[in-house]
Amino acid sequence: MAKHVVFLSIPHLRPQDVEKMASLTKLREQGAAAALIPQFPALTWPVQATMMTGVAPSEHGITANGLYRRDTDEVDMWTFWNKEIQAPQVWDKLREVSPQTTTGSWFPLLTKGANVHYAMTPKPKHNPDGTETMWCYSRPEDLYEQLLPEHGHFPLHHFWGPLSSIKGSEWIVNSALSLFEREAPNFLYIYIPQLDYAAQKTGPDSPEAMERVRELDELLEKFFARLHELADDLEIIVAGEYVITPVSNPVYPNRLLREAGFLALGEEENGRELLLTGKSKAWALCDHQIAHVYVKDADVEQVAAVFRGVRGIEHVLVGDAKKEWGIDHPNSGEIVLVSDADSWFAYPWWLDDAKAPSFAATVDIHRKPGYDPVELFLDPATRKIPLDASLVKGSHGRVTDDPSLHTVLISSRPRQLPEQLHQREIPGIIFDALDISI
């Protein structure tokens, strides 16, 4: 039993990376470890929701990093709140059975509105003149402001995307230590994105990706040492979110739908093409190696036939197949595509780059119907990105029995763990560490 449990989730944490990290090797040697099977789809928001609920997307409803709201014809990428999770989370259950147990969520991307005592996650203020002021959503509401004198503003541009660096993870870890010094929550979930973007941009085994591993090791070594100074009765649990693998083949579901006559297009004032999701018979929200195809006023099997046999598409999930994969939820597309190992799904619908919408060559995570990893190749001088999806060298999302797609779970205390476990089992491990029966 531990009085305090600190749970870290780290994307692209592989067993072979742990071997290079003194901080995690020591943690494993003094405690326990197991291979960790990611939830399908192995994407940030679905995985984080599964680790906090213990159920699949078919139950919690987070099927991708974006939501398509059919009733309002809105594509909501990266901005929705914790209330969209439709299953009880670790902190909800703890409040029910142990009201005195304090909880925190520190930078998981579905933190806004979470039923926790302490919270922090990016939420820039949008000014009337179109500019942004860096800020964070926090609970208590003034907590971010309280931390400013010691830590300064959260470096959002170092948190994700083309300028991501160790500075983002350092701010997260150091501010979490400040919270621990002040409040010492019994359960604290911390998201550390350090290993994610270099592996996508230059490949999971590139020198740049390996440098991120080294930087993270140094950061965690200091973090763990300080945590143990602050609390003797402590268990640290580290979980990998997913594994990024090499890719070289972008697949374009919206172009396939366009050529088959299912896509509806409009134009900007300059004649550039826009995707009209509400008027399309079928269109695809593309998210790494997964794509949700939303079908309206068309035969689903006829649309699915567009994708069968296409190079780079390994699975076309329809009907009962979605149920078998744990993705049968109203938030899912009528069709869910899964790429093969060497491929990923790119969102573009235009056939001529001269017709690409004005936002296509910019870092704009909200107007694009899906995640665009080409934004990692931003040119700082022009503030533009190329329109060449072949530049991307790493992706994630697919889940198979292949052990190379398994990540790792490490506990700082000795405990009985099987050789491998699933991310759905993580809540039980947290409750066990706190000696709380749910």
C-alpha positions in Angstrom: 0.0 0.0 0.0 1.2 3.5 -0.8 -0.2 6.8 0.5 0.8 8.5 -2.7 0.7 7.1 -6.3 2.2 9.1 -9.1 1.2 7.7 -12.5 3.1 8.8 -15.6 2.0 8.1 -19.1 4.6 8.4 -21.8 4.0 8.0 -25.5 6.4 5.8 -27.5 8.0 4.2 -24.5 9.5 0.9 -25.7 11.3 -1.8 -23.7 14.4 -1.2 -25.7 14.3 2.5 -24.7 14.0 1.6 -21.0 17.3 -0.4 -21.3 19.0 2.9 -22.3 17.5 4.8 -19.3 19.1 4.5 -15.9 16.1 6.2 -14.3 13.6 3.6 -15.5 16.0 0.7 -15.3 16.5 1.4 -11.6 12.8 1.8 -11.1 12.2 -1.6 -12.7 14.9 -3.3 -10.7 13.6 -2.1 -7.4 10.0 -2.8 -8.3 8.3 -4.7 -11.1 7.6 -4.5 -14.8 5.4 -6.1 -17.5 4.8 -5.8 -21.2 1.8 -3.5 -21.8 -0.6 -4.0 -24.6 -2.1 -0.8 -26.0 -5.8 -0.2 -26.5 -7.0 0.0 -30.0 -6.9 2.6 -31.5 -3.4 3.4 -30.1 -3.9 7.1 -30.2 -3.4 9.7 -27.4 -6.9 10.5 -26.4 -8.4 7.0 -26.7 -5.5 5.4 -24.8 -5.5 8.0 -22.0 -9.3 7.5 -21.6 -8.9 3.7 -21.5 -6.1 3.9 -18.9 -8.3 6.0 -16.6 -11.6 4.0 -17.2 -10.4 0.5 -17.7 -12.8 0.1 -20.7 -12.5 0.2 -24.5 -13.7 3.2 -26.7 -16.9 1.3 -27.4 -17.8 2.1 -23.8 -16.0 5.4 -23.0 -16.7 7.0 -26.4 -13.2 8.5 -27.2 -12.6 6.9 -30.5 -9.9 9.3 -31.9 -8.2 12.5 -31.2 -11.1 14.2 -32.8 -14.9 14.1 -32.6 -17.3 14.6 -35.5 -20.5 16.1 -34.2 -23.1 15.0 -36.7 -25.9 17.1 -35.2 -23.9 20.4 -35.8 -21.6 19.2 -38.6 -18.5 20.2 -36.5 -15.1 18.6 -36.5 -13.7 19.0 -33.1 -10.0 18.2 -33.1 -8.0 18.3 -29.8 -10.3 20.6 -27.9 -13.1 18.6 -26.3 -13.5 18.3 -22.5 -13.4 15.5 -20.0 -17.2 15.3 -20.0 -17.0 13.5 -23.4 -15.6 10.4 -21.5 -18.8 8.3 -21.0 -17.4 5.9 -18.3 -16.4 6.5 -14.7 -12.7 7.3 -14.4 -10.2 6.5 -11.6 -10.9 9.8 -9.8 -14.6 9.4 -10.0 -14.4 5.9 -8.4 -12.0 7.2 -5.7 -14.4 10.0 -4.8 -17.2 7.5 -4.4 -15.4 5.0 -2.1 -12.7 7.2 -0.5 -13.8 10.8 -0.4 -10.7 11.8 1.6 -8.4 10.6 -1.2 -7.1 13.6 -3.2 -6.5 13.4 -7.0 -4.9 15.3 -9.8 -4.6 15.3 -13.6 -1.5 17.1 -14.9 -1.5 17.6 -18.6 -3.4 14.6 -20.0 -5.3 16.0 -22.9 -8.8 15.3 -21.5 -8.1 17.1 -18.3 -10.5 20.1 -18.7 -13.5 19.5 -16.4 -12.1 16.3 -14.9 -13.5 15.5 -11.4 -10.2 16.0 -9.7 -8.9 18.2 -6.9 -6.0 19.5 -8.9 -5.6 20.0 -12.6 -3.4 21.6 -15.2 -3.5 21.5 -19.0 -3.0 24.1 -21.8 -5.9 26.4 -22.6 -4.6 29.6 -24.4 -6.8 32.7 -24.2 -8.0 33.9 -27.6 -7.9 37.7 -27.8 -10.3 39.8 -29.9 -7.5 40.8 -32.2 -6.9 37.2 -33.2 -3.8 36.8 -31.0 -3.4 34.3 -28.2 -2.2 34.7 -24.6 -0.6 31.6 -23.2 -2.6 30.3 -20.3 -3.6 27.0 -18.7 -6.8 25.5 -17.5 -6.3 24.7 -13.8 -8.1 23.5 -10.8 -8.3 25.4 -8.4 -8.9 28.1 -11.0 -6.1 30.3 -9.8 -3.5 27.5 -9.5 -1.8 28.4 -12.8 -1.5 32.0 -11.8 0.0 30.9 -8.5 2.7 28.9 -10.2 3.7 31.7 -12.7 6.2 33.5 -10.4 8.2 30.3 -10.0 7.8 28.7 -13.4 6.7 31.4 -15.9 4.2 30.7 -18.6 3.8 27.1 -19.9 5.9 26.9 -23.1 3.0 25.6 -25.3 5.0 25.5 -28.5 7.5 23.1 -26.9 4.7 20.8 -25.7 3.7 19.4 -29.1 4.4 19.9 -32.9 7.3 21.4 -34.8 9.0 23.2 -31.9 8.4 20.4 -29.3 11.4 20.0 -27.0 12.4 19.0 -23.5 11.3 22.4 -22.3 7.6 21.4 -22.4 8.2 18.2 -20.4 10.5 20.1 -17.9 7.7 22.6 -17.2 5.2 19.8 -16.6 7.5 17.9 -14.3 8.7 20.9 -12.3 5.2 22.3 -11.9 4.0 18.9 -10.8 6.7 18.9 -8.1 5.5 22.3 -6.9 2.0 20.9 -6.6 3.3 17.9 -4.7 5.2 20.1 -2.3 2.1 22.2 -1.7 -0.7 19.6 -1.7 0.8 16.1 -1.9 -2.2 14.5 -3.7 -2.8 10.8 -3.1 -3.1 10.1 -6.8 -1.5 12.2 -9.5 -1.7 11.4 -13.2 1.1 13.2 -15.3 1.4 13.1 -19.1 4.9 13.5 -20.5 5.0 13.8 -24.3 8.8 14.0 -24.7 9.3 11.0 -26.9 6.5 11.6 -29.4 7.3 14.0 -32.1 10.9 13.3 -33.1 9.9 9.7 -33.6 7.2 10.8 -36.0 9.3 13.3 -37.8 12.6 11.5 -38.3 11.8 7.9 -37.4 11.5 6.0 -34.1 15.2 4.9 -34.1 16.7 8.1 -35.6 19.5 10.0 -33.7 16.9 12.7 -32.9 14.6 10.2 -31.3 17.4 8.7 -29.3 18.4 12.1 -28.1 14.9 12.6 -26.7 15.3 9.3 -24.8 18.5 10.6 -23.2 16.9 13.9 -22.3 13.9 12.2 -20.7 16.2 9.9 -18.7 17.9 12.9 -17.2 14.7 14.6 -16.4 13.1 11.5 -14.8 16.2 10.8 -12.7 15.9 14.3 -11.1 12.1 14.0 -10.8 12.1 10.6 -9.1 14.8 11.7 -6.6 12.8 14.8 -5.6 9.6 12.9 -5.3 11.2 10.5 -2.9 12.5 13.4 -0.9 8.9 14.7 -0.6 7.2 11.5 0.2 8.5 8.2 1.7 5.2 6.3 1.2 5.2 6.6 -2.5 4.6 4.4 -5.6 5.6 5.5 -9.0 3.9 3.8 -11.9 5.1 4.4 -15.5 3.0 3.3 -18.5 3.8 3.6 -22.2 0.9 4.9 -24.3 1.8 3.4 -27.7 4.7 2.5 -29.9 5.6 4.6 -33.0 6.9 2.5 -35.9 8.6 3.4 -39.2 6.3 4.4 -42.1 6.9 5.4 -45.7 3.5 5.2 -47.4 0.8 7.9 -46.9 -2.7 6.8 -47.9 -5.4 9.4 -48.8 -8.9 8.1 -47.9 -10.6 11.4 -48.9 -9.0 11.4 -52.4 -10.3 7.8 -52.8 -13.8 9.0 -51.8 -13.6 12.0 -54.1 -12.7 9.8 -57.1 -15.6 7.5 -56.2 -18.0 10.4 -56.1 -18.8 10.5 -52.4 -17.1 13.7 -51.5 -18.7 17.2 -51.7 -16.4 20.2 -52.2 -16.8 23.9 -52.0 -14.4 26.8 -52.6 -12.7 29.6 -50.7 -12.8 33.1 -52.2 -9.5 32.4 -53.9 -10.8 29.3 -55.6 -9.1 26.8 -53.3 -11.1 23.6 -52.5 -12.8 23.0 -49.2 -14.2 19.8 -47.9 -18.0 20.0 -47.1 -18.4 17.4 -44.5 -22.1 17.9 -44.0 -22.9 17.6 -47.7 -20.6 14.7 -48.4 -22.1 11.2 -48.7 -18.9 10.0 -47.1 -15.7 11.6 -45.8 -12.8 10.5 -43.6 -11.4 11.9 -40.4 -7.7 10.8 -40.6 -5.8 10.1 -37.4 -2.4 8.6 -37.8 -2.9 4.9 -38.8 -6.7 5.0 -38.2 -9.4 6.7 -40.2 -13.1 7.1 -39.4 -15.2 7.2 -42.5 -18.6 9.0 -41.8 -21.3 7.9 -44.2 -24.6 9.7 -44.9 -27.1 9.0 -47.6 -25.0 6.2 -49.1 -24.7 2.5 -48.8 -22.0 1.6 -46.3 -20.9 -1.5 -48.1 -20.6 0.4 -51.3 -18.4 3.0 -49.6 -16.4 0.3 -47.9 -15.7 -1.3 -51.3 -13.7 1.8 -52.2 -11.1 0.9 -49.7 -10.9 -2.9 -50.0 -7.7 -4.0 -51.7 -6.1 -0.6 -51.6 -2.3 -0.8 -50.9 -1.6 0.4 -47.3 -5.1 -0.4 -45.9 -5.0 -3.6 -43.8 -8.5 -3.6 -42.3 -11.8 -2.1 -43.4 -14.0 -2.4 -40.3 -17.8 -2.4 -40.7 -20.7 -3.6 -38.5 -19.7 -6.5 -36.3 -16.0 -6.1 -37.1 -16.1 -2.7 -35.2 -17.6 -4.5 -32.2 -14.8 -7.1 -32.3 -12.2 -4.3 -32.2 -13.9 -2.4 -29.4 -14.6 0.7 -31.6 -18.4 0.3 -32.1 -19.6 3.6 -30.6 -21.8 6.4 -32.2 -18.7 8.6 -32.2 -17.0 6.2 -34.6 -17.4 6.4 -38.3 -19.7 3.9 -40.0 -16.4 2.5 -41.4 -13.1 2.4 -39.6 -9.9 2.0 -41.6 -6.7 0.5 -40.2 -3.4 0.9 -42.1 -0.8 -1.7 -42.6 2.6 -1.4 -40.8 4.3 0.8 -43.4 1.4 3.2 -43.9 -0.6 6.0 -42.3 -3.7 8.1 -43.3 -3.3 11.6 -44.6 -6.3 14.0 -44.6 -5.9 15.9 -48.0 -8.8 15.7 -50.5 -7.3 18.0 -53.3 -5.6 16.5 -56.3 -3.6 19.6 -57.2 -1.6 21.4 -54.5 -2.5 24.7 -56.1 -6.1 23.9 -55.0 -5.2 23.1 -51.4 -7.1 25.3 -48.9 -5.2 28.3 -47.4 -4.8 26.6 -44.0 -3.2 23.4 -45.5 0.3 24.9 -45.5 0.0 26.3 -42.0 0.1 24.9 -38.5 -3.7 24.7 -37.9 -4.8 21.8 -35.8 -8.4 22.8 -35.6 -9.5 23.4 -39.2 -8.0 20.2 -40.6 -10.3 17.1 -40.4 -7.6 15.0 -38.8 -4.1 15.1 -37.5 -1.5 16.5 -39.9 2.1 15.3 -38.9 3.5 17.3 -41.9 3.1 20.3 -39.5 6.3 18.9 -37.8 8.2 20.2 -40.9 7.4 23.9 -40.4 9.8 26.4 -42.0 10.4 28.9 -39.2 11.3 31.6 -41.7 8.1 31.4 -43.7 5.8 29.9 -41.0 4.7 27.5 -43.8 4.7 23.7 -44.0 5.3 21.6 -47.1 2.4 19.6 -48.6 4.5 16.5 -48.9 3.1 13.7 -46.7 6.0 11.4 -47.7 8.2 13.3 -45.3 6.7 11.6 -42.3 8.8 8.8 -40.9 6.8 7.4 -38.0 3.2 6.7 -37.0 1.0 4.8 -34.6 -2.5 3.6 -34.0 -2.7 0.1 -35.2 -2.6 -2.7 -32.7 -1.7 -6.4 -33.4 -0.3 -9.4 -31.5 3.2 -8.3 -32.6 5.3 -7.8 -29.4 7.1 -4.9 -31.1 3.9 -2.9 -30.8 3.7 -3.5 -27.0 5.0 -0.9 -24.7 5.8 -1.3 -21.0 4.5 -0.8 -17.5 6.9 -0.2 -14.6 6.1 0.0 -10.9 8.6 1.3 -8.3 7.4 -1.2 -5.7 7.7 -5.0 -5.9 4.3 -6.4 -6.9 3.1 -9.5 -8.7 2.6 -8.7 -12.4 1.9 -11.1 -15.3 4.4 -11.1 -18.2 2.0 -8.9 -20.1 -1.1 -7.0 -19.3 -3.5 -4.7 -21.1 -4.0 -0.9 -20.6 -7.5 -1.7 -19.4 -6.0 -3.3 -16.3 -4.3 -0.1 -15.2 -7.1 1.3 -13.0 -7.0 -2.0 -10.9 -3.2 -1.6 -10.4 -3.7 2.0 -9.2 -6.5 1.0 -6.8 -4.3 -1.9 -5.5 -1.4 0.5 -5.0 -3.6 2.7 -2.9 -5.1 -0.3 -1.1 -8.6 0.8 -2.0 -11.2 -1.7 -3.1 -13.5 -0.6 -5.9 
